[in-house]
Amino acid sequence: MAARAARVAIVGAGPAGFFAAEALLKSGDPVAIDLINRLPAPYGLVRDGVAPDHQAIKSVARVFARILARDEVRYFGNVTLGEDITVDQLRARYDQIVYAVGAQSDRRLGIPGEDLAGSHAAFHFVAWYNAHPDFRDAEFDLGCEDVVVIGNGNVAIDVARILVLSRDKLATTDIADHALADLRRSRVRRVTLLGRRGPAQASFTNPELREFGRLEGVSAVADDLELDLDAASEAAIEDDAVKTRNIATLRGYAESAPHDGDRVVRF
C-alpha cells in the first residue's frame, strides 16, 4: 500500500514559499501541498519587488509556474491568515505548516521628519509602480525637480533609475499603467543617493550601478572627494571584486560632467 501523502500548507506564495514547495517535491516523500496567499496572484517579490525594466530577473517565475502545474500542488489566493482562515484550522487540516510570508512592511528609520509630506518608504514606491493592489491608490508628488533616496543598495538604485528613465523606455516594460501615467508628468530632474556609510560599504551590485552610464538622457555623477578612501575603506574593498568594480565605476562618474538637458543621478 502506498504511503499517505503528507499534507503541507505553505502560507505565502513568494520565492520562499515556492522554494519550500520545490524542496518538498524533491524530497522523495509523497506530499500534497497547498500554497495559501493573501494576494490574488502568486510570486511575491518577483512580481511586486523587481523593477519592471529588469525582466530577466523575473524569469524565475517560469520555475514557479512549473511548480504550480504539478498535480501535488494547489494554489489558493485571496486568503488572509487570521481573517479567512485561522492557524487552528490549518493545524486541524494539515500535517505541517510552513510560514513563508516575508516582510509585510517597510523598516522605519526612526528619525525626525520621517512622517512629513513627501517622505515615503521605498517599499511603498516600488509596490506602487509594480501594481501591488495594496498601493494602487498611493500618491507621490512628482512635481518637484529634486528627489533624495536614502540607501546605497539595489532597491535605492531601482528607485533612482525608475525616476529618471526615459518615459518611452518605461512604456516598453510591464510597469503599472497608473504609475506610467504619473511618471510621464514627472518634473524630477535630479536624484541624489545618500548612504549612512561610504562608497566602499555600498551594497549595490556593479551591473546595476554601471547601467546609469548607459541610460539615454541621464548623467551619472559622483563627488571625487567621497571617493578618497580612508584606510578602513581601502581594506574593505581589498578582497571584494564587486566593491572594487563599484569604486572604479563611481570614479568614472566623478570624472564626467552632466550633459545639458540630462536628468542627473548623483552618488
N, C-alpha and C positions, 0 to 999 in steps of 0.2 A: 504494500500500500504506500502510495506517495505521501511524503510528509506534508502536513498542512502548511500553506504559505503563511509566514509571519505578516500580520497586518501592521503597516507602519504609516503614521501620519507625519508629514513634513509640513510644518507651519512656516510659510514663506516660500515664494517661488522666484527668488532671485538666484544669482550664481551659487550662493552657499547651499540653497535648497536643492538645486539641480545637481550640484556635485555630490551632495549627500545621497541623492537618489541614484546617481551613477555608481557610486561606491557600493551601495546595497545591491544593485543589479549585477555587479561584477563579483559579488561575494561568493557566488556559487550556491547560496541558500535560497530556497523558494521564498519570494516576498510578493506582497501586494501593497503598492504604495499609493497613497492619496496625497497630492500636493494641494495645500489649502492656502489661499492667498486673499488678502484684504482687497486688492485692486482687481478689476475685471480681467486685465491682461497680465500674462506672466513675464518673467525675465528680469524684473527688478532694475538694478542699476544699469544693466546692459541696455535697457530701454529708456530709463529715466535719468541716467547719470553720464553716459558717454556723449561727447559733443556730436552734434548732428553732421558735422563736416568730416568726422573720422569714422567712416563706415566700416573700415577694415577691422576696427576693434570690436564692432558689433557682430562680426562673423561667427563668434562663439554661439550666437543664438541658433545657428544651424545644428550644433551639437545638442542644444537643449530641445530643439524640435524633435530630433530623433528619439530622445528620451521620452518625450510626451507621446510619441507614436507607439511606444511599447505597450503590449497588452497588459503588462503588470502595473501600469501607471495610469492614474486618473487625475484630472485637474478640476478643482473647484474654486472659481473666482468669485469675488464679491462676498466673501465670507470673513467676517471680523471676529476674531477670538475675543470672548468676553461679552459679545453682543449677540451674534448669530449662533454661536456655539460656545460651550464652556469647557474648561480644562477637564472637569469631572466627566463630561460627556465623551470627550476624546479618550480619557482613560478607560471608560467602560467599553469602548468600541475597538480600541487598538492595542496591540501588544507593546508597541514602542511609539514614542512621540519624539520627533526631532524639532527643536525650535531654531529656525534659521531666518529670523525676522530682520536682522541687520539694524543699522541706526535709523531711527524714525524721525530724528530732528537734527538741527544744527548744534554745534558746540559753541556756546556763548563765550564772548571774550571777557565779560565781567569788567568793562571799563566805562567811565562816564561818557554819556552821549551815544551809547550803543543803540538806544531806542529812539533817537531823533529821526525826524523825517529825512529820507534819503539814505539811511543806513540799513543795509539788507544783508542777510546771510547768503553766502554763495549757494548753499543748499536750496534756497528758495528760488534764486535766479536760474540756476541750472534746471530745476524741476519745471519752472515756467516755460523755458524755451524748448524743453523736451516733451511738452504736452502732458505732464503729470496732472491727472484730474483734480488733485487737491489744490493745485496752484494755477488753474485755468484763469481765474479772475484776479490774480495778483497784479499789482500795479507798480511800475518802476518809472521814475522820472528820467527820461532820456532826452529831456530838453536842455540839459546842461552840456557844456563843452569839455569839462574835466571830470574824470572818474578816478578814484583811488581804489585799488584792490589790495587788501591786506592778506598776504600769504605768498610764499615762494614755492608752491608745489604745482602739480599739473592741473588741479582744479582752478587755481588762480590764473594759470596760463590759458585754460579754456575760456574762462570768463572774459579775459582781456581780448582774446582772439575774436570771440563772437561779437564783442562790442565794436571792433574795427574792421571786421571782414567785409569785403565788398558785398553789397546787398544782392547783386546779381549772382555772386557765388553762393550766398546763403540760400537763394531761391532754388538752387540745384540740389540742396540737401533735404533731409526729412525734418527740418525744424518745424515747430508748431506754426500753423498759419497765423494765429493771433500774435505770436512773437515776431514773426517776419514782418507783419504789418506795422508793428510798433517800431521795429528796428529800421525800417525804411524811412521813418520820420525822425530817426535819432539825429541829434545835433552833436553827439560826442565826437570830439576831435583828439583828445589826449587822454591816455590811460597810464597811470603810474602804479607800478607794483611795489609795495612796501613789505619788507620782511623783518622779523624780530632779530634775525642774525644776518650775517654777511653772505655774499655770493658763494663762498666756499661751502656753506652749510645748506644752501638751497637744495630742495629735493625734486625739482622738476627734471624730467628726462631730456636728453640732448636733442632728439629729433623734434620734440615739441618746441624747444627753445629756438632751434635753427629755423623752424618754419616761418618765424616772423621776418626773417631776412628775404623770404620769397613771396610774401603777400603783396598783391598788387595794391598800390596806393597807400602803403603802410611803411613808415620808417621806424625801425627799432634802434633805440639809443641807450647808452649806459654812461654812467659817470666814471671816468678813469680813476678818480680818487677812491671810489668804492672798491676798485679792483687792485689797489695797492695792498696786497695781503700781508697780514702780520704773521709771525712765526707759527702761531696755532693754526691759522687758516692754511698756510703752506703745508703743514703736517697733515691737515685733514684731507687734502687732495692728493697727497704724495702717491698713495697706492690705490686711488679711486679713479678709474679711467673715465667714468661718466662725469664726475665733478671736474676733472681736468679738462675735458672737452667743453663743459659748460663755461668754465672760466675763459677758455680760448674764444668761444663764441661771443661772450659778453665783451671781451677786449676788442673783437672785431666791430661790435656795435659801437663801442666807445670811440673808435677811430672814424666813424662816419657821422655826417650831419644830416638832420632831417631834410627831405626834399620839399620844396614849396608845394603846398596843397595836400600833402600827405597827412593822413591820420598818424599819430605818434604814440608808440608804446615805449615807456621809459622804465628801465630796470635799475 
